[in-house]
Every structure is written in structure tokens, then in C-alpha cells.
Amino acid sequence: MSLRAYRQILTRPVLTWGAVAVGARMPVAMAPLALVLLVRERPGGYTLGALLAAAYVLGEIVGAPLLGMRLNAERARPQLAVGLAVGAAAFAGLGVFPGAHPVLLAVFAFLAGAAPAASPGGLRALLTSLVPERAVTQALSAESMLTFAVWAISPAAATGLALGVAAPLPLLLAAAFMAAAVAGLWALPEGWEAESGGGHGGSMLRVLVRAWPVYVTGAASLSLLGLAELILPALLEHRGIPLALAGPLLAGFAVGSGVGSFLYGLRDSWPGRLPTQSLVLLLTLSACVALVAVLPSALWMGVGLLAAGVLQAGAMLTRNLQLRRVLPAEALAAGYSVMYAAVGAGYAAAGSLSGALLTAVEPDVAILAGVGLTLVLTVVGAVGERATRGRTKEVASGGRAGAERAPVGGRGDAEG
């Protein structure tokens, strides 16, 4: 392990990309809480806020795959710019008209989620095109650290601005961030090189469907952690632990995620195939969350969440690297976007499931039930990966590409 692995990505284009990524992702991280705080003083404010946040997440889930599949790899910049610009306008509409009719606010929230939803996948594909192939793991690790940092800062910023200054201010700031990201896109390449041979065959949708096991494992891990986060306050009360510790405990999870991202990028490769790494990480992650449900003290719960954060970062990175192995270059942005939607759907399902479970069982049992569901999805993803890998080998043995041809886009099999 060496810090030298990260030095190869410290270039001007990558640093510029980082600034653009912050502008595009800070609004996403602030949005749900900012929407709740925007309308909390209206009659039924918290209920309305939850509905607006749901409309925003629904926009992300719908927009990510639909717009991601339409990204032109070699000319992605105009499409990303339009999506971010519409998102910035929608955020501005929420901030300028906080007292508007709920239906109008919901439309603004949906557009704010849907219009820029292809940008996370597009920016990730652009990032990996800015670095040598040997540095892709470090680039994705750095992206992960940046994402966790944004998500750690944004809720506190949204709360402080909304309660300390003015409720619409976080949404106006989100609009400014997203507009700045639009301008920053012109300091980056217009797109990334696509496959020249068309070797993937079939439509974009058929290509993306082949990676369904990766999406299943992505949804599984986030639904598990979403369930743990949402049930944590109830679990603390159930244990007789001060509710004020929920914030520090979740901060520990965020710190663990950042540390895990950094550690994973210290090596160019880790033992085992990427699907095997993902399976081991998800199983260990499930064990950590299960321990959080049964451990009696806040200290040990914090240790469990810290370890879960480290493992979650590794699981997320293996999924992103695995997509690069199973999808051609022109489908990467769409694949990342579908993953984004799957993760969002998993988290949204966790919110609904947590509410339903807490009406019937104790918080610790609810978390353990979520762990059981995650294990089922993990097994489904692992079995699906083996099946799709078997079909891929059958196609490869048919002589279309030759025994020594790289499996996807000339990138080679870095898992073997």
C-alpha cells in the first residue's frame, strides 16, 4: 500500500472535475432536508415536506435511467449542461416561491430531482476517462471520498442556513451550486471515447439489463443502511440511550466510509474477483449492522457503524468497478445512472419498510429483518452474476471475438 497510488490522479483536469462534481452534488445532498425545512411552518408542514422530498427522490429514480440511456458518450457535455441548468432553475423556483401551491412545489421538486439525474453517472464516466486505466481504482476512491465529504457537510449547512437565516436559502444556494457546475463543464472535455466496434450487440436497454446483478446488490446495501439509519433514533430510545447521540453515531459511519474509500484506493487491485469482493463485503456489512441492532451500549454501536461505513465504501467501489467490466464504454454513464436509480429505490424502499416494521415490531427486530432481506438480495445478485458470467463465457467461446480478446472495450479482465 502506498500514497503514491493517489499521486497519479492529482492533475489539473481531475481537480477541475472535482470542483464541478461538488457543484453538481451539493444540491442533491441538501435537497431532502432543505425541502422539509422550507415548508415546516406551513399547516401540515412536515407532512408536506416529506411529500416534496418524496417527489424529489421519485424524480431522481425516474430521471436517472431515462436520461442516462440517452447520453451521447462523445458529446455528453451539452446534455449534462441542459439537465443541470433545468435542475438549477427548479431549485431556484422552490427558493423564490416557497409559499406556492403544494402541487407547484411538487413539480419543482420533481424537476429538481429528474433533470440533473444523469449527471452523477455522466461525471463518473468522464472522470475515469481523465486518468490512465491503471489509476481508475484511485479515481473512483477519490470520487467516493468527495461524495461522502459532501454528504457529511450538506445536512448541517442546510439546517444552519434554513433555521439561522431563511428557510428558502439552502435551495437558492443549491441553485447557485448547480449553475456553477454548468459553467464548469466547459473546462472539461466534451465527452469520453466510446467503443468503435459495436461489440456489445443489441440495444442500450438490453446491454444494461445484462448488469442486473450489480444493480440488485447496490439496492441491497443501501436499503440495509437506509433502514439502519432511519431506525437508529427509535433503537436508541428502545435501549435507553440519549437520542442526541444519533448524530455522532451517523457521523462515525460517514467517517468510516471516507476511510474505507481511501484504504481501498491504496492498492491497484485486491485479492479475488470483483463479484467475490462485493459478496464478502456485503456479508460482512450485514453482520456489522446486525451487531448494531443487538449491542447494548452506544460505544459498541458506534464501533459497529464505523466498521459498517468502511465496508460500505468498499462494497460501493467494487460495484462501480464491476460495471466497468461488464458494460462497454458507451454504456457506462447509463449503467452508472441505472445504479443511481437502483440505490435511490433501495433507500426509498427502506424508508417505507422502516415505517411499516416499527408499527409491528421492536426497532432491533426491524433492523434484523432488514438484514435478512439484504442477505436474500445479496444471494440473488451472486447467483445472477454467476449465471450471466456463464452466458458471457459461452458467447466468448463461440469465436466471435477470439480467445485472447479483452472482454469489454479492450480494457482487459483486471479481475483474473
C-alpha positions as a Markdown table, in Angstrom:
| # | Residue | x | y | z |
|---|---|---|---|---|
| 1 | Met | 0.0 | 0.0 | 0.0 |
| 2 | Ser | 1.3 | 3.5 | -0.8 |
| 3 | Leu | 0.1 | 7.0 | -1.2 |
| 4 | Arg | 1.9 | 7.1 | -4.5 |
| 5 | Ala | -1.1 | 5.4 | -6.0 |
| 6 | Tyr | -3.1 | 8.6 | -5.5 |
| 7 | Arg | -0.4 | 11.0 | -6.8 |
| 8 | Gln | -1.1 | 9.9 | -10.4 |
| 9 | Ile | -4.6 | 11.4 | -10.3 |
| 10 | Leu | -3.6 | 14.8 | -8.9 |
| 11 | Thr | -3.8 | 16.5 | -12.3 |
| 12 | Arg | -5.5 | 19.8 | -13.3 |
| 13 | Pro | -8.3 | 18.1 | -15.2 |
| 14 | Val | -9.2 | 15.8 | -12.3 |
| 15 | Leu | -9.1 | 18.8 | -9.8 |
| 16 | Thr | -11.3 | 20.7 | -12.2 |
| 17 | Trp | -13.6 | 17.8 | -12.3 |
| 18 | Gly | -13.8 | 17.7 | -8.5 |
| 19 | Ala | -14.9 | 21.3 | -8.4 |
| 20 | Val | -17.7 | 20.6 | -11.0 |
| 21 | Ala | -18.7 | 17.5 | -9.1 |
| 22 | Val | -19.1 | 19.4 | -5.8 |
| 23 | Gly | -21.3 | 21.9 | -7.6 |
| 24 | Ala | -23.5 | 19.2 | -9.0 |
| 25 | Arg | -23.7 | 17.0 | -5.9 |
| 26 | Met | -24.1 | 19.5 | -3.1 |
| 27 | Pro | -27.7 | 20.4 | -4.1 |
| 28 | Val | -28.5 | 16.6 | -4.2 |
| 29 | Ala | -27.2 | 16.1 | -0.7 |
| 30 | Met | -29.0 | 19.2 | 0.6 |
| 31 | Ala | -32.3 | 18.8 | -1.1 |
| 32 | Pro | -34.4 | 16.4 | 1.0 |
| 33 | Leu | -33.8 | 18.1 | 4.3 |
| 34 | Ala | -34.0 | 21.6 | 2.7 |
| 35 | Leu | -37.4 | 20.7 | 1.3 |
| 36 | Val | -38.7 | 19.7 | 4.7 |
| 37 | Leu | -37.3 | 22.8 | 6.3 |
| 38 | Leu | -38.8 | 25.0 | 3.5 |
| 39 | Val | -42.4 | 24.3 | 4.4 |
| 40 | Arg | -42.2 | 23.2 | 8.1 |
| 41 | Glu | -44.0 | 26.4 | 9.3 |
| 42 | Arg | -47.0 | 25.9 | 6.9 |
| 43 | Pro | -50.1 | 24.0 | 8.1 |
| 44 | Gly | -49.2 | 20.3 | 8.0 |
| 45 | Gly | -45.7 | 21.4 | 7.1 |
| 46 | Tyr | -43.7 | 18.3 | 8.0 |
| 47 | Thr | -46.1 | 16.1 | 6.1 |
| 48 | Leu | -45.9 | 18.4 | 3.1 |
| 49 | Gly | -42.1 | 18.4 | 3.4 |
| 50 | Ala | -42.0 | 14.7 | 3.4 |
| 51 | Leu | -44.1 | 14.6 | 0.2 |
| 52 | Leu | -41.9 | 17.1 | -1.5 |
| 53 | Ala | -38.8 | 15.1 | -0.6 |
| 54 | Ala | -40.5 | 12.0 | -1.9 |
| 55 | Ala | -41.3 | 13.9 | -5.2 |
| 56 | Tyr | -37.6 | 14.8 | -5.4 |
| 57 | Val | -36.4 | 11.2 | -4.9 |
| 58 | Leu | -39.0 | 10.0 | -7.4 |
| 59 | Gly | -37.7 | 12.4 | -9.9 |
| 60 | Glu | -34.2 | 11.0 | -9.4 |
| 61 | Ile | -35.3 | 7.5 | -9.8 |
| 62 | Val | -37.2 | 8.2 | -13.0 |
| 63 | Gly | -34.8 | 10.6 | -14.5 |
| 64 | Ala | -31.5 | 8.7 | -13.9 |
| 65 | Pro | -32.2 | 5.7 | -16.2 |
| 66 | Leu | -34.3 | 7.6 | -18.8 |
| 67 | Leu | -31.8 | 10.4 | -19.3 |
| 68 | Gly | -28.7 | 8.3 | -18.7 |
| 69 | Met | -29.6 | 5.9 | -21.5 |
| 70 | Arg | -29.8 | 8.9 | -23.9 |
| 71 | Leu | -26.3 | 10.3 | -23.1 |
| 72 | Asn | -24.1 | 10.6 | -26.1 |
| 73 | Ala | -20.7 | 9.4 | -24.8 |
| 74 | Glu | -18.6 | 11.5 | -27.2 |
| 75 | Arg | -20.8 | 14.7 | -26.9 |
| 76 | Ala | -22.2 | 14.4 | -23.3 |
| 77 | Arg | -21.4 | 17.9 | -22.2 |
| 78 | Pro | -24.4 | 19.7 | -23.8 |
| 79 | Gln | -26.9 | 17.1 | -22.4 |
| 80 | Leu | -25.3 | 17.3 | -18.9 |
| 81 | Ala | -25.4 | 21.1 | -19.1 |
| 82 | Val | -29.1 | 21.2 | -20.0 |
| 83 | Gly | -30.0 | 18.8 | -17.2 |
| 84 | Leu | -28.1 | 20.8 | -14.6 |
| 85 | Ala | -29.5 | 24.1 | -15.9 |
| 86 | Val | -33.1 | 22.9 | -15.6 |
| 87 | Gly | -32.3 | 21.5 | -12.2 |
| 88 | Ala | -30.8 | 24.9 | -11.1 |
| 89 | Ala | -34.0 | 26.6 | -12.4 |
| 90 | Ala | -36.2 | 24.2 | -10.5 |
| 91 | Phe | -34.2 | 24.7 | -7.2 |
| 92 | Ala | -34.4 | 28.5 | -7.8 |
| 93 | Gly | -38.2 | 28.2 | -8.3 |
| 94 | Leu | -38.5 | 26.4 | -4.9 |
| 95 | Gly | -36.5 | 29.1 | -3.2 |
| 96 | Val | -38.2 | 32.0 | -4.9 |
| 97 | Phe | -41.8 | 30.8 | -4.4 |
| 98 | Pro | -41.8 | 29.0 | -1.0 |
| 99 | Gly | -45.4 | 29.8 | -0.4 |
| 100 | Ala | -46.7 | 28.5 | -3.8 |
| 101 | His | -49.4 | 25.9 | -4.1 |
| 102 | Pro | -48.1 | 22.4 | -3.0 |
| 103 | Val | -48.7 | 21.0 | -6.5 |
| 104 | Leu | -46.4 | 23.6 | -8.0 |
| 105 | Leu | -43.8 | 22.9 | -5.3 |
| 106 | Ala | -44.0 | 19.2 | -6.0 |
| 107 | Val | -43.5 | 19.8 | -9.7 |
| 108 | Phe | -40.4 | 22.0 | -9.0 |
| 109 | Ala | -39.1 | 19.2 | -6.6 |
| 110 | Phe | -39.7 | 16.5 | -9.2 |
| 111 | Leu | -37.8 | 18.5 | -11.9 |
| 112 | Ala | -35.0 | 19.3 | -9.5 |
| 113 | Gly | -34.5 | 15.6 | -9.0 |
| 114 | Ala | -35.2 | 14.4 | -12.5 |
| 115 | Ala | -33.4 | 16.9 | -14.8 |
| 116 | Pro | -29.9 | 16.5 | -13.5 |
| 117 | Ala | -30.2 | 12.8 | -12.5 |
| 118 | Ala | -27.9 | 11.7 | -15.3 |
| 119 | Ser | -25.1 | 13.9 | -14.2 |
| 120 | Pro | -23.7 | 11.6 | -11.4 |
| 121 | Gly | -23.3 | 8.8 | -14.0 |
| 122 | Gly | -22.0 | 11.1 | -16.7 |
| 123 | Leu | -19.5 | 12.7 | -14.5 |
| 124 | Arg | -18.2 | 9.4 | -13.2 |
| 125 | Ala | -17.7 | 8.1 | -16.7 |
| 126 | Leu | -16.0 | 11.4 | -17.6 |
| 127 | Leu | -13.7 | 11.1 | -14.5 |
| 128 | Thr | -12.5 | 7.6 | -15.5 |
| 129 | Ser | -11.7 | 8.9 | -19.0 |
| 130 | Leu | -9.4 | 11.6 | -17.5 |
| 131 | Val | -7.0 | 9.1 | -15.8 |
| 132 | Pro | -4.9 | 6.2 | -17.1 |
| 133 | Glu | -6.6 | 2.8 | -16.8 |
| 134 | Arg | -4.2 | 1.8 | -14.0 |
| 135 | Ala | -5.5 | 4.7 | -11.9 |
| 136 | Val | -9.2 | 4.1 | -12.3 |
| 137 | Thr | -9.5 | 2.5 | -8.8 |
| 138 | Gln | -7.8 | 5.5 | -7.2 |
| 139 | Ala | -10.0 | 7.9 | -9.2 |
| 140 | Leu | -13.2 | 6.2 | -8.1 |
| 141 | Ser | -11.9 | 6.0 | -4.5 |
| 142 | Ala | -11.3 | 9.8 | -4.6 |
| 143 | Glu | -14.7 | 10.3 | -6.0 |
| 144 | Ser | -16.2 | 8.3 | -3.2 |
| 145 | Met | -14.3 | 10.3 | -0.6 |
| 146 | Leu | -15.5 | 13.5 | -2.2 |
| 147 | Thr | -19.1 | 12.3 | -2.2 |
| 148 | Phe | -19.0 | 11.3 | 1.5 |
| 149 | Ala | -17.5 | 14.6 | 2.4 |
| 150 | Val | -20.3 | 16.4 | 0.6 |
| 151 | Trp | -22.9 | 14.3 | 2.3 |
| 152 | Ala | -21.3 | 15.0 | 5.7 |
| 153 | Ile | -21.3 | 18.8 | 5.2 |
| 154 | Ser | -24.6 | 19.3 | 3.4 |
| 155 | Pro | -27.2 | 18.5 | 6.1 |
| 156 | Ala | -25.5 | 20.7 | 8.6 |
| 157 | Ala | -25.3 | 23.5 | 6.1 |
| 158 | Ala | -28.9 | 23.2 | 5.1 |
| 159 | Thr | -30.1 | 23.2 | 8.7 |
| 160 | Gly | -27.9 | 26.1 | 9.7 |
| 161 | Leu | -29.0 | 28.3 | 6.8 |
| 162 | Ala | -32.7 | 27.4 | 6.9 |
| 163 | Leu | -33.1 | 27.8 | 10.7 |
| 164 | Gly | -30.5 | 30.6 | 11.2 |
| 165 | Val | -31.0 | 32.8 | 8.2 |
| 166 | Ala | -34.0 | 32.0 | 6.0 |
| 167 | Ala | -35.8 | 28.8 | 5.0 |
| 168 | Pro | -35.5 | 29.3 | 1.2 |
| 169 | Leu | -31.8 | 30.0 | 1.4 |
| 170 | Pro | -30.5 | 26.4 | 1.1 |
| 171 | Leu | -32.5 | 25.9 | -2.1 |
| 172 | Leu | -31.3 | 29.1 | -3.5 |
| 173 | Leu | -27.7 | 28.1 | -2.7 |
| 174 | Ala | -28.4 | 24.7 | -4.3 |
| 175 | Ala | -29.4 | 26.6 | -7.5 |
| 176 | Ala | -26.2 | 28.6 | -7.4 |
| 177 | Phe | -24.1 | 25.5 | -7.0 |
| 178 | Met | -25.8 | 23.7 | -9.9 |
| 179 | Ala | -25.5 | 26.8 | -12.1 |
| 180 | Ala | -21.8 | 27.0 | -11.3 |
| 181 | Ala | -21.4 | 23.3 | -12.3 |
| 182 | Val | -22.9 | 24.1 | -15.7 |
| 183 | Ala | -20.3 | 26.8 | -16.2 |
| 184 | Gly | -17.5 | 24.4 | -15.0 |
| 185 | Leu | -18.4 | 21.8 | -17.6 |
| 186 | Trp | -16.8 | 23.9 | -20.3 |
| 187 | Ala | -13.4 | 23.5 | -18.6 |
| 188 | Leu | -13.7 | 19.7 | -19.0 |
| 189 | Pro | -13.7 | 17.5 | -22.2 |
| 190 | Glu | -16.9 | 17.3 | -24.2 |
| 191 | Gly | -17.2 | 13.6 | -23.6 |
| 192 | Trp | -15.3 | 10.3 | -23.5 |
| 193 | Glu | -14.3 | 7.9 | -26.1 |
| 194 | Ala | -16.9 | 5.2 | -27.0 |
| 195 | Glu | -16.4 | 1.7 | -28.3 |
| 196 | Ser | -15.6 | 1.7 | -32.0 |
| 197 | Gly | -16.5 | -1.9 | -32.8 |
| 198 | Gly | -20.1 | -2.0 | -31.5 |
| 199 | Gly | -19.2 | -5.3 | -29.9 |
| 200 | His | -21.9 | -5.2 | -27.2 |
| 201 | Gly | -24.7 | -6.0 | -29.6 |
| 202 | Gly | -28.4 | -5.2 | -29.2 |
| 203 | Ser | -30.0 | -2.1 | -27.8 |
| 204 | Met | -28.7 | 0.0 | -24.9 |
| 205 | Leu | -31.5 | -1.4 | -22.8 |
| 206 | Arg | -30.5 | -5.0 | -23.5 |
| 207 | Val | -26.9 | -4.1 | -22.7 |
| 208 | Leu | -27.8 | -2.5 | -19.4 |
| 209 | Val | -30.1 | -5.4 | -18.4 |
| 210 | Arg | -27.1 | -7.8 | -18.5 |
| 211 | Ala | -25.7 | -6.0 | -15.5 |
| 212 | Trp | -28.8 | -6.5 | -13.3 |
| 213 | Pro | -27.0 | -8.5 | -10.6 |
| 214 | Val | -24.8 | -5.4 | -9.9 |
| 215 | Tyr | -27.9 | -3.2 | -9.5 |
| 216 | Val | -29.5 | -5.7 | -7.2 |
| 217 | Thr | -26.5 | -5.7 | -4.8 |
| 218 | Gly | -26.4 | -1.9 | -5.0 |
| 219 | Ala | -30.0 | -1.6 | -3.9 |
| 220 | Ala | -29.5 | -4.3 | -1.2 |
| 221 | Ser | -26.6 | -2.5 | 0.5 |
| 222 | Leu | -28.3 | 0.9 | 0.5 |
| 223 | Ser | -31.6 | -0.4 | 1.6 |
| 224 | Leu | -29.9 | -2.1 | 4.6 |
| 225 | Leu | -28.0 | 1.0 | 5.7 |
| 226 | Gly | -31.0 | 3.2 | 5.0 |
| 227 | Leu | -33.1 | 1.0 | 7.3 |
| 228 | Ala | -30.4 | 1.2 | 10.0 |
| 229 | Glu | -30.1 | 5.0 | 9.8 |
| 230 | Leu | -33.9 | 5.6 | 9.8 |
| 231 | Ile | -34.5 | 3.2 | 12.7 |
| 232 | Leu | -31.5 | 4.3 | 14.7 |
| 233 | Pro | -33.3 | 7.0 | 16.7 |
| 234 | Ala | -36.0 | 4.5 | 17.7 |
| 235 | Leu | -33.4 | 2.0 | 18.6 |
| 236 | Leu | -31.6 | 4.4 | 20.8 |
| 237 | Glu | -34.8 | 5.2 | 22.7 |
| 238 | His | -35.5 | 1.5 | 23.0 |
| 239 | Arg | -32.1 | 1.0 | 24.6 |
| 240 | Gly | -32.5 | 4.0 | 26.9 |
| 241 | Ile | -29.6 | 5.8 | 25.2 |
| 242 | Pro | -29.8 | 9.6 | 24.7 |
| 243 | Leu | -31.3 | 10.5 | 21.3 |
| 244 | Ala | -28.7 | 13.2 | 20.9 |
| 245 | Leu | -26.1 | 10.5 | 20.1 |
| 246 | Ala | -27.8 | 9.7 | 16.8 |
| 247 | Gly | -25.9 | 12.5 | 15.1 |
| 248 | Pro | -22.4 | 11.5 | 16.3 |
| 249 | Leu | -23.1 | 7.8 | 15.6 |
| 250 | Leu | -24.1 | 8.5 | 12.0 |
| 251 | Ala | -21.1 | 10.9 | 11.7 |
| 252 | Gly | -19.0 | 7.9 | 12.7 |
| 253 | Phe | -20.5 | 5.9 | 9.8 |
| 254 | Ala | -19.7 | 8.8 | 7.4 |
| 255 | Val | -16.1 | 8.9 | 8.7 |
| 256 | Gly | -15.8 | 5.2 | 8.3 |
| 257 | Ser | -17.0 | 5.4 | 4.7 |
| 258 | Gly | -14.4 | 8.1 | 3.9 |
| 259 | Val | -11.6 | 5.9 | 5.5 |
| 260 | Gly | -12.8 | 2.8 | 3.6 |
| 261 | Ser | -12.7 | 4.7 | 0.3 |
| 262 | Phe | -9.2 | 5.9 | 1.0 |
| 263 | Leu | -7.9 | 2.5 | 2.0 |
| 264 | Tyr | -9.5 | 0.7 | -1.0 |
| 265 | Gly | -7.6 | 3.1 | -3.3 |
| 266 | Leu | -4.2 | 2.4 | -1.8 |
| 267 | Arg | -3.9 | -0.7 | -3.9 |
| 268 | Asp | -4.4 | -1.1 | -7.6 |
| 269 | Ser | -6.1 | -4.4 | -7.0 |
| 270 | Trp | -7.3 | -6.6 | -4.1 |
| 271 | Pro | -7.4 | -10.4 | -3.9 |
| 272 | Gly | -10.3 | -12.2 | -5.6 |
| 273 | Arg | -12.6 | -11.3 | -8.4 |
| 274 | Leu | -14.7 | -8.2 | -8.0 |
| 275 | Pro | -18.0 | -10.1 | -7.6 |
| 276 | Thr | -16.3 | -12.1 | -4.8 |
| 277 | Gln | -15.1 | -9.0 | -3.1 |
| 278 | Ser | -18.5 | -7.5 | -3.3 |
| 279 | Leu | -20.2 | -10.6 | -1.9 |
| 280 | Val | -17.7 | -10.8 | 1.1 |
| 281 | Leu | -18.1 | -7.1 | 1.8 |
| 282 | Leu | -21.9 | -7.2 | 1.7 |
| 283 | Leu | -22.0 | -10.3 | 4.0 |
| 284 | Thr | -19.6 | -8.6 | 6.5 |
| 285 | Leu | -21.5 | -5.4 | 6.3 |
| 286 | Ser | -24.7 | -7.2 | 7.1 |
| 287 | Ala | -23.1 | -8.8 | 10.1 |
| 288 | Cys | -22.0 | -5.3 | 11.4 |
| 289 | Val | -25.5 | -3.9 | 11.0 |
| 290 | Ala | -26.9 | -6.9 | 12.8 |
| 291 | Leu | -24.5 | -6.3 | 15.7 |
| 292 | Val | -25.6 | -2.7 | 15.9 |
| 293 | Ala | -29.1 | -4.0 | 16.4 |
| 294 | Val | -28.2 | -6.2 | 19.4 |
| 295 | Leu | -25.2 | -4.3 | 21.0 |
| 296 | Pro | -26.3 | -2.8 | 24.3 |
| 297 | Ser | -24.1 | 0.4 | 24.5 |
| 298 | Ala | -23.7 | 3.5 | 22.4 |
| 299 | Leu | -19.9 | 2.9 | 22.3 |
| 300 | Trp | -20.2 | -0.5 | 20.7 |
| 301 | Met | -22.9 | 0.7 | 18.4 |
| 302 | Gly | -20.6 | 3.4 | 17.2 |
| 303 | Val | -17.8 | 0.8 | 16.6 |
| 304 | Gly | -20.3 | -1.3 | 14.6 |
| 305 | Leu | -21.4 | 1.7 | 12.5 |
| 306 | Leu | -17.8 | 2.8 | 11.9 |
| 307 | Ala | -16.9 | -0.7 | 10.6 |
| 308 | Ala | -20.1 | -0.7 | 8.5 |
| 309 | Gly | -19.0 | 2.6 | 6.9 |
| 310 | Val | -15.6 | 1.2 | 6.0 |
| 311 | Leu | -17.2 | -1.9 | 4.4 |
| 312 | Gln | -19.9 | 0.1 | 2.7 |
| 313 | Ala | -17.3 | 2.2 | 0.9 |
| 314 | Gly | -15.6 | -0.9 | -0.4 |
| 315 | Ala | -18.8 | -2.5 | -1.5 |
| 316 | Met | -19.8 | 0.6 | -3.4 |
| 317 | Leu | -16.4 | 0.8 | -5.2 |
| 318 | Thr | -16.4 | -2.9 | -6.2 |
| 319 | Arg | -19.9 | -2.3 | -7.7 |
| 320 | Asn | -18.7 | 0.7 | -9.8 |
| 321 | Leu | -15.5 | -1.2 | -10.9 |
| 322 | Gln | -17.7 | -4.3 | -11.7 |
| 323 | Leu | -19.9 | -2.2 | -14.0 |
| 324 | Arg | -16.8 | -1.2 | -15.9 |
| 325 | Arg | -16.0 | -4.9 | -16.5 |
| 326 | Val | -19.5 | -5.8 | -17.8 |
| 327 | Leu | -20.5 | -2.7 | -19.8 |
| 328 | Pro | -19.0 | -1.2 | -22.9 |
| 329 | Ala | -17.6 | 2.4 | -22.7 |
| 330 | Glu | -20.6 | 4.0 | -24.4 |
| 331 | Ala | -23.0 | 2.4 | -21.9 |
| 332 | Leu | -21.0 | 3.3 | -18.7 |
| 333 | Ala | -22.8 | 6.5 | -18.0 |
| 334 | Ala | -26.2 | 4.9 | -18.5 |
| 335 | Gly | -25.1 | 2.0 | -16.3 |
| 336 | Tyr | -24.0 | 4.3 | -13.5 |
| 337 | Ser | -27.3 | 6.2 | -13.9 |
| 338 | Val | -29.3 | 3.0 | -13.5 |
| 339 | Met | -27.2 | 2.1 | -10.5 |
| 340 | Tyr | -28.0 | 5.5 | -9.1 |
| 341 | Ala | -31.7 | 4.9 | -9.6 |
| 342 | Ala | -31.5 | 1.4 | -8.1 |
| 343 | Val | -29.7 | 2.8 | -5.0 |
| 344 | Gly | -32.3 | 5.5 | -4.7 |
| 345 | Ala | -35.1 | 3.0 | -5.0 |
| 346 | Gly | -33.4 | 0.9 | -2.3 |
| 347 | Tyr | -33.2 | 3.8 | 0.1 |
| 348 | Ala | -36.8 | 4.9 | -0.6 |
| 349 | Ala | -38.0 | 1.3 | 0.0 |
| 350 | Ala | -36.0 | 1.3 | 3.3 |
| 351 | Gly | -38.0 | 4.4 | 4.4 |
| 352 | Ser | -41.3 | 2.7 | 3.7 |
| 353 | Leu | -40.2 | -0.6 | 5.2 |
| 354 | Ser | -38.9 | 1.1 | 8.4 |
| 355 | Gly | -42.3 | 2.8 | 9.0 |
| 356 | Ala | -44.2 | -0.4 | 8.5 |
| 357 | Leu | -41.9 | -2.5 | 10.6 |
| 358 | Leu | -41.9 | -0.1 | 13.6 |
| 359 | Thr | -45.6 | -0.3 | 13.9 |
| 360 | Ala | -45.4 | -4.1 | 14.4 |
| 361 | Val | -42.1 | -5.0 | 16.0 |
| 362 | Glu | -39.3 | -3.5 | 18.2 |
| 363 | Pro | -36.5 | -1.5 | 16.5 |
| 364 | Asp | -33.9 | -4.2 | 16.9 |
| 365 | Val | -36.1 | -6.8 | 15.3 |
| 366 | Ala | -36.9 | -4.4 | 12.5 |
| 367 | Ile | -33.2 | -4.0 | 11.7 |
| 368 | Leu | -32.6 | -7.7 | 11.8 |
| 369 | Ala | -35.5 | -8.2 | 9.4 |
| 370 | Gly | -33.8 | -5.7 | 7.1 |
| 371 | Val | -30.6 | -7.6 | 7.4 |
| 372 | Gly | -32.4 | -10.8 | 6.4 |
| 373 | Leu | -33.9 | -9.1 | 3.3 |
| 374 | Thr | -30.4 | -7.8 | 2.4 |
| 375 | Leu | -29.0 | -11.3 | 2.6 |
| 376 | Val | -31.7 | -12.6 | 0.3 |
| 377 | Leu | -30.9 | -9.9 | -2.3 |
| 378 | Thr | -27.2 | -10.5 | -1.9 |
| 379 | Val | -27.7 | -14.2 | -2.7 |
| 380 | Val | -29.9 | -13.3 | -5.7 |
| 381 | Gly | -27.2 | -10.9 | -7.0 |
| 382 | Ala | -24.4 | -13.5 | -6.5 |
| 383 | Val | -26.4 | -16.3 | -8.3 |
| 384 | Gly | -27.3 | -13.9 | -11.1 |
| 385 | Glu | -23.7 | -12.9 | -11.5 |
| 386 | Arg | -22.6 | -16.5 | -11.9 |
| 387 | Ala | -25.4 | -17.1 | -14.4 |
| 388 | Thr | -24.6 | -14.1 | -16.5 |
| 389 | Arg | -20.8 | -14.8 | -16.3 |
| 390 | Gly | -21.5 | -18.3 | -17.6 |
| 391 | Arg | -23.5 | -17.0 | -20.6 |
| 392 | Thr | -20.7 | -14.5 | -21.3 |
| 393 | Lys | -18.2 | -17.4 | -21.4 |
| 394 | Glu | -20.4 | -19.3 | -23.8 |
| 395 | Val | -20.6 | -16.4 | -26.2 |
| 396 | Ala | -16.9 | -15.8 | -25.9 |
| 397 | Ser | -16.2 | -19.5 | -26.8 |
| 398 | Gly | -18.3 | -19.1 | -29.9 |
| 399 | Gly | -15.3 | -17.5 | -31.7 |
| 400 | Arg | -16.8 | -14.1 | -32.4 |
| 401 | Ala | -14.0 | -12.2 | -30.6 |
| 402 | Gly | -11.3 | -14.8 | -30.2 |
| 403 | Ala | -10.0 | -16.4 | -27.1 |
| 404 | Glu | -7.5 | -13.7 | -26.3 |
| 405 | Arg | -9.7 | -10.7 | -26.9 |
| 406 | Ala | -10.4 | -8.4 | -24.0 |
| 407 | Pro | -14.0 | -9.0 | -22.8 |
| 408 | Val | -15.1 | -5.4 | -22.8 |
| 409 | Gly | -13.9 | -2.4 | -24.8 |
| 410 | Gly | -10.3 | -3.6 | -24.9 |
| 411 | Arg | -9.9 | -2.9 | -21.2 |
| 412 | Gly | -8.9 | -6.5 | -20.4 |
| 413 | Asp | -10.0 | -8.6 | -17.4 |
| 414 | Ala | -8.5 | -6.9 | -14.4 |
| 415 | Glu | -10.2 | -9.4 | -12.0 |
| 416 | Gly | -8.4 | -12.5 | -13.1 |
